[in-house]
């Protein structure tokens, strides 16, 4: 992680602390030894960073189990993706965007 990314993550945590504190901006800044201008600056920076997708969630790799199956000569090749207890069978020509949306929805439920 670069110094810039580390600083951004530190400020994201500080902003979360400020928002969860219930304090006014002045009170939070005074108790944490920051100026209001610095807090406002980082509020703008983190908003800009999130809008440019700089704060994408980390990638989570999942194990892949390959089942040894003998296909019949007439069947189309397929891939089964399991997310939690759900399974999705994919065939040639599937809609990748739709799959991404389904997986994200399933992750939110798990």
N, CA and C atoms as a LAMMPS dump frame, in Angstrom:
ITEM: TIMESTEP
0
ITEM: NUMBER OF ATOMS
330
ITEM: BOX BOUNDS ff ff ff
-5.0000000000000000e+02 5.0000000000000000e+02
-5.0000000000000000e+02 5.0000000000000000e+02
-5.0000000000000000e+02 5.0000000000000000e+02
ITEM: ATOMS id mol type element x y z
1 1 1 N 0.858 -1.17 0
2 1 2 C 0 0 0
3 1 3 C 0.907 1.236 0
4 2 1 N 0.6 2.159 -0.869
5 2 2 C 1.395 3.382 -0.95
6 2 3 C 1.087 4.293 0.236
7 3 1 N 1.963 5.264 0.446
8 3 2 C 1.75 6.227 1.525
9 3 3 C 0.451 6.989 1.318
10 4 1 N 0.166 7.336 0.073
11 4 2 C -1.066 8.062 -0.245
12 4 3 C -2.298 7.228 0.105
13 5 1 N -2.266 5.946 -0.269
14 5 2 C -3.392 5.052 0.043
15 5 3 C -3.532 4.858 1.551
16 6 1 N -2.4 4.745 2.244
17 6 2 C -2.426 4.571 3.692
18 6 3 C -3.035 5.803 4.364
19 7 1 N -2.639 6.992 3.92
20 7 2 C -3.179 8.234 4.472
21 7 3 C -4.685 8.312 4.222
22 8 1 N -5.12 7.927 3.017
23 8 2 C -6.541 7.936 2.687
24 8 3 C -7.317 7.015 3.62
25 9 1 N -6.8 5.814 3.86
26 9 2 C -7.481 4.871 4.75
27 9 3 C -7.501 5.383 6.192
28 10 1 N -6.426 6.042 6.62
29 10 2 C -6.416 6.629 7.963
30 10 3 C -7.517 7.672 8.091
31 11 1 N -7.658 8.494 7.064
32 11 2 C -8.673 9.535 7.127
33 11 3 C -10.087 8.975 6.995
34 12 1 N -10.243 7.913 6.276
35 12 2 C -11.554 7.259 6.205
36 12 3 C -11.955 6.799 7.601
37 13 1 N -11 6.226 8.345
38 13 2 C -11.279 5.791 9.717
39 13 3 C -11.573 6.993 10.613
40 14 1 N -10.829 8.083 10.456
41 14 2 C -11.063 9.285 11.268
42 14 3 C -12.436 9.887 10.966
43 15 1 N -12.803 9.908 9.703
44 15 2 C -14.107 10.461 9.32
45 15 3 C -15.232 9.597 9.886
46 16 1 N -15.052 8.274 9.857
47 16 2 C -16.048 7.38 10.459
48 16 3 C -16.156 7.659 11.956
49 17 1 N -15.014 7.877 12.606
50 17 2 C -15.014 8.202 14.025
51 17 3 C -15.762 9.508 14.275
52 18 1 N -15.49 10.511 13.45
53 18 2 C -16.167 11.809 13.579
54 18 3 C -17.682 11.635 13.418
55 19 1 N -18.096 10.916 12.379
56 19 2 C -19.531 10.753 12.112
57 19 3 C -20.226 9.945 13.205
58 20 1 N -19.522 8.98 13.784
59 20 2 C -20.116 8.142 14.826
60 20 3 C -20.047 8.776 16.21
61 21 1 N -19.248 9.833 16.341
62 21 2 C -19.051 10.437 17.66
63 21 3 C -20.259 11.22 18.155
64 22 1 N -21.054 11.742 17.243
65 22 2 C -22.177 12.58 17.637
66 22 3 C -21.759 13.996 18.009
67 23 1 N -20.454 14.278 17.884
68 23 2 C -19.941 15.609 18.207
69 23 3 C -20.078 16.538 17.014
70 24 1 N -20.063 17.824 17.305
71 24 2 C -20.017 18.798 16.222
72 24 3 C -18.627 18.721 15.603
73 25 1 N -18.488 19.279 14.42
74 25 2 C -17.195 19.284 13.76
75 25 3 C -16.142 19.973 14.637
76 26 1 N -16.519 21.115 15.219
77 26 2 C -15.587 21.858 16.079
78 26 3 C -15.159 21.041 17.289
79 27 1 N -16.118 20.417 17.945
80 27 2 C -15.812 19.63 19.148
81 27 3 C -14.934 18.433 18.813
82 28 1 N -15.246 17.735 17.723
83 28 2 C -14.447 16.573 17.347
84 28 3 C -13.029 16.995 16.995
85 29 1 N -12.891 18.054 16.22
86 29 2 C -11.571 18.53 15.815
87 29 3 C -10.751 18.959 17.027
88 30 1 N -11.382 19.646 17.973
89 30 2 C -10.674 20.088 19.174
90 30 3 C -10.181 18.887 19.976
91 31 1 N -11.049 17.89 20.163
92 31 2 C -10.659 16.732 20.978
93 31 3 C -9.651 15.827 20.276
94 32 1 N -9.569 15.925 18.955
95 32 2 C -8.624 15.082 18.201
96 32 3 C -7.438 15.853 17.635
97 33 1 N -7.349 17.125 17.979
98 33 2 C -6.203 17.972 17.59
99 33 3 C -6.062 18.128 16.076
100 34 1 N -7.192 18.352 15.404
101 34 2 C -7.207 18.665 13.977
102 34 3 C -7.94 19.977 13.779
103 35 1 N -7.637 20.637 12.68
104 35 2 C -8.383 21.846 12.352
105 35 3 C -9.632 21.456 11.577
106 36 1 N -10.637 22.317 11.621
107 36 2 C -11.858 22.059 10.846
108 36 3 C -11.533 22.061 9.357
109 37 1 N -10.592 22.897 8.941
110 37 2 C -10.213 22.956 7.526
111 37 3 C -9.625 21.618 7.072
112 38 1 N -8.815 20.996 7.928
113 38 2 C -8.212 19.703 7.586
114 38 3 C -9.309 18.639 7.469
115 39 1 N -10.257 18.634 8.405
116 39 2 C -11.356 17.668 8.339
117 39 3 C -12.194 17.898 7.093
118 40 1 N -12.528 19.131 6.791
119 40 2 C -13.301 19.428 5.572
120 40 3 C -12.556 18.969 4.323
121 41 1 N -11.242 19.216 4.307
122 41 2 C -10.41 18.794 3.174
123 41 3 C -10.527 17.279 2.97
124 42 1 N -10.394 16.527 4.055
125 42 2 C -10.443 15.075 3.925
126 42 3 C -11.848 14.568 3.641
127 43 1 N -12.857 15.266 4.09
128 43 2 C -14.221 14.897 3.704
129 43 3 C -14.385 15.012 2.192
130 44 1 N -13.839 16.079 1.614
131 44 2 C -13.893 16.244 0.15
132 44 3 C -13.059 15.182 -0.554
133 45 1 N -11.842 14.923 -0.051
134 45 2 C -10.948 13.95 -0.692
135 45 3 C -11.548 12.544 -0.683
136 46 1 N -12.114 12.144 0.452
137 46 2 C -12.67 10.791 0.521
138 46 3 C -13.918 10.662 -0.336
139 47 1 N -14.686 11.741 -0.439
140 47 2 C -15.864 11.708 -1.314
141 47 3 C -15.427 11.576 -2.765
142 48 1 N -14.4 12.334 -3.147
143 48 2 C -13.885 12.267 -4.519
144 48 3 C -13.288 10.896 -4.794
145 49 1 N -12.57 10.349 -3.826
146 49 2 C -11.942 9.041 -4.02
147 49 3 C -12.991 7.949 -4.176
148 50 1 N -14.063 8.026 -3.385
149 50 2 C -15.087 6.992 -3.491
150 50 3 C -15.865 7.114 -4.794
151 51 1 N -16.002 8.342 -5.289
152 51 2 C -16.744 8.509 -6.543
153 51 3 C -15.919 8.077 -7.743
154 52 1 N -14.599 7.986 -7.587
155 52 2 C -13.75 7.529 -8.696
156 52 3 C -13.352 6.072 -8.52
157 53 1 N -14.046 5.38 -7.621
158 53 2 C -13.832 3.946 -7.385
159 53 3 C -12.463 3.64 -6.807
160 54 1 N -11.836 4.594 -6.132
161 54 2 C -10.557 4.344 -5.49
162 54 3 C -10.733 3.515 -4.224
163 55 1 N -11.953 3.452 -3.713
164 55 2 C -12.211 2.723 -2.482
165 55 3 C -12.971 1.44 -2.761
166 56 1 N -12.552 0.704 -3.757
167 56 2 C -13.236 -0.542 -4.092
168 56 3 C -12.99 -1.564 -2.996
169 57 1 N -13.966 -2.4 -2.725
170 57 2 C -13.773 -3.41 -1.685
171 57 3 C -12.688 -4.393 -2.095
172 58 1 N -12.023 -4.98 -1.136
173 58 2 C -10.953 -5.922 -1.474
174 58 3 C -11.512 -7.161 -2.153
175 59 1 N -10.68 -7.793 -2.945
176 59 2 C -11.06 -9.022 -3.631
177 59 3 C -11.025 -10.173 -2.64
178 60 1 N -12.047 -10.99 -2.646
179 60 2 C -12.093 -12.173 -1.795
180 60 3 C -12.071 -13.398 -2.691
181 61 1 N -11.011 -14.189 -2.575
182 61 2 C -10.904 -15.399 -3.373
183 61 3 C -11.642 -16.518 -2.666
184 62 1 N -12.285 -17.347 -3.441
185 62 2 C -13.009 -18.475 -2.897
186 62 3 C -12.454 -19.758 -3.5
187 63 1 N -12.528 -20.866 -2.757
188 63 2 C -12.016 -22.125 -3.298
189 63 3 C -12.866 -22.603 -4.477
190 64 1 N -12.231 -23.262 -5.393
191 64 2 C -12.913 -23.799 -6.571
192 64 3 C -12.745 -25.307 -6.564
193 65 1 N -13.849 -26.019 -6.544
194 65 2 C -13.819 -27.472 -6.603
195 65 3 C -14.286 -27.906 -7.984
196 66 1 N -13.487 -28.721 -8.634
197 66 2 C -13.829 -29.195 -9.969
198 66 3 C -14.309 -30.631 -9.849
199 67 1 N -15.532 -30.849 -10.252
200 67 2 C -16.103 -32.191 -10.198
201 67 3 C -15.728 -32.945 -11.465
202 68 1 N -15.344 -34.179 -11.309
203 68 2 C -14.996 -35.007 -12.452
204 68 3 C -16.274 -35.628 -12.995
205 69 1 N -16.778 -35.064 -14.1
206 69 2 C -18.017 -35.546 -14.681
207 69 3 C -17.78 -35.871 -16.152
208 70 1 N -18.429 -36.896 -16.583
209 70 2 C -18.358 -37.261 -17.986
210 70 3 C -19.576 -36.671 -18.68
211 71 1 N -19.322 -35.825 -19.663
212 71 2 C -20.434 -35.175 -20.367
213 71 3 C -20.96 -36.073 -21.476
214 72 1 N -22.235 -35.989 -21.687
215 72 2 C -22.801 -36.709 -22.819
216 72 3 C -22.433 -35.939 -24.084
217 73 1 N -22.336 -36.606 -25.209
218 73 2 C -21.902 -35.942 -26.441
219 73 3 C -22.812 -34.788 -26.873
220 74 1 N -24.092 -34.78 -26.461
221 74 2 C -25.033 -33.753 -26.901
222 74 3 C -25.143 -32.563 -25.933
223 75 1 N -24.503 -32.645 -24.771
224 75 2 C -24.661 -31.564 -23.795
225 75 3 C -23.648 -30.448 -24.046
226 76 1 N -24.094 -29.215 -23.775
227 76 2 C -23.204 -28.057 -23.919
228 76 3 C -22.352 -27.948 -22.664
229 77 1 N -21.086 -27.507 -22.804
230 77 2 C -20.252 -27.354 -21.619
231 77 3 C -20.854 -26.31 -20.678
232 78 1 N -20.699 -26.552 -19.38
233 78 2 C -21.235 -25.609 -18.41
234 78 3 C -20.28 -25.491 -17.229
235 79 1 N -20.518 -24.461 -16.44
236 79 2 C -19.746 -24.203 -15.233
237 79 3 C -20.745 -23.886 -14.138
238 80 1 N -20.574 -24.498 -12.965
239 80 2 C -21.464 -24.229 -11.846
240 80 3 C -20.694 -23.401 -10.833
241 81 1 N -21.233 -22.218 -10.496
242 81 2 C -20.64 -21.319 -9.507
243 81 3 C -21.483 -21.395 -8.254
244 82 1 N -20.841 -21.665 -7.113
245 82 2 C -21.549 -21.753 -5.841
246 82 3 C -21.181 -20.558 -4.974
247 83 1 N -22.203 -19.861 -4.484
248 83 2 C -22.035 -18.751 -3.55
249 83 3 C -22.898 -19.088 -2.351
250 84 1 N -22.247 -19.437 -1.231
251 84 2 C -23.001 -19.911 -0.08
252 84 3 C -23.705 -21.206 -0.458
253 85 1 N -24.997 -21.283 -0.224
254 85 2 C -25.75 -22.479 -0.576
255 85 3 C -26.371 -22.385 -1.963
256 86 1 N -26.216 -21.248 -2.61
257 86 2 C -26.783 -21.069 -3.951
258 86 3 C -25.79 -21.56 -4.998
259 87 1 N -26.317 -22.106 -6.082
260 87 2 C -25.459 -22.509 -7.195
261 87 3 C -26.042 -21.95 -8.494
262 88 1 N -25.134 -21.528 -9.355
263 88 2 C -25.532 -20.915 -10.626
264 88 3 C -24.829 -21.69 -11.731
265 89 1 N -25.596 -22.2 -12.671
266 89 2 C -25.012 -22.932 -13.792
267 89 3 C -24.86 -21.981 -14.972
268 90 1 N -23.64 -21.918 -15.488
269 90 2 C -23.345 -21.029 -16.606
270 90 3 C -23.058 -21.848 -17.852
271 91 1 N -23.581 -21.362 -18.955
272 91 2 C -23.329 -22.001 -20.251
273 91 3 C -22.671 -20.988 -21.169
274 92 1 N -22.15 -21.438 -22.248
275 92 2 C -21.504 -20.576 -23.22
276 92 3 C -22.432 -19.429 -23.6
277 93 1 N -21.893 -18.194 -23.594
278 93 2 C -22.671 -17.031 -23.971
279 93 3 C -23.423 -16.383 -22.818
280 94 1 N -23.112 -16.763 -21.562
281 94 2 C -23.823 -16.164 -20.429
282 94 3 C -23.536 -14.668 -20.34
283 95 1 N -24.412 -13.945 -19.66
284 95 2 C -24.291 -12.494 -19.479
285 95 3 C -23.414 -12.228 -18.25
286 96 1 N -22.167 -11.803 -18.453
287 96 2 C -21.217 -11.587 -17.362
288 96 3 C -21.7 -10.507 -16.395
289 97 1 N -22.328 -9.466 -16.906
290 97 2 C -22.818 -8.391 -16.04
291 97 3 C -23.923 -8.912 -15.117
292 98 1 N -24.809 -9.713 -15.657
293 98 2 C -25.88 -10.294 -14.854
294 98 3 C -25.294 -11.203 -13.777
295 99 1 N -24.299 -12.009 -14.131
296 99 2 C -23.657 -12.885 -13.144
297 99 3 C -23.044 -12.056 -12.023
298 100 1 N -22.354 -10.974 -12.365
299 100 2 C -21.727 -10.103 -11.36
300 100 3 C -22.78 -9.556 -10.403
301 101 1 N -23.904 -9.106 -10.932
302 101 2 C -24.974 -8.566 -10.096
303 101 3 C -25.575 -9.63 -9.181
304 102 1 N -25.727 -10.832 -9.702
305 102 2 C -26.292 -11.926 -8.896
306 102 3 C -25.34 -12.298 -7.779
307 103 1 N -24.054 -12.416 -8.071
308 103 2 C -23.067 -12.776 -7.057
309 103 3 C -22.995 -11.701 -5.978
310 104 1 N -23.03 -10.43 -6.37
311 104 2 C -23.009 -9.336 -5.392
312 104 3 C -24.248 -9.383 -4.496
313 105 1 N -25.392 -9.681 -5.078
314 105 2 C -26.617 -9.794 -4.289
315 105 3 C -26.542 -10.956 -3.318
316 106 1 N -25.99 -12.072 -3.762
317 106 2 C -25.848 -13.239 -2.883
318 106 3 C -24.842 -12.966 -1.766
319 107 1 N -23.749 -12.267 -2.082
320 107 2 C -22.753 -11.92 -1.055
321 107 3 C -23.378 -11.053 0.02
322 108 1 N -24.243 -10.149 -0.374
323 108 2 C -24.892 -9.266 0.59
324 108 3 C -25.781 -10.048 1.549
325 109 1 N -26.31 -11.163 1.088
326 109 2 C -27.175 -11.976 1.939
327 109 3 C -26.386 -12.88 2.868
328 110 1 N -25.152 -13.203 2.505
329 110 2 C -24.336 -14.145 3.315
330 110 3 C -23.676 -13.45 4.479
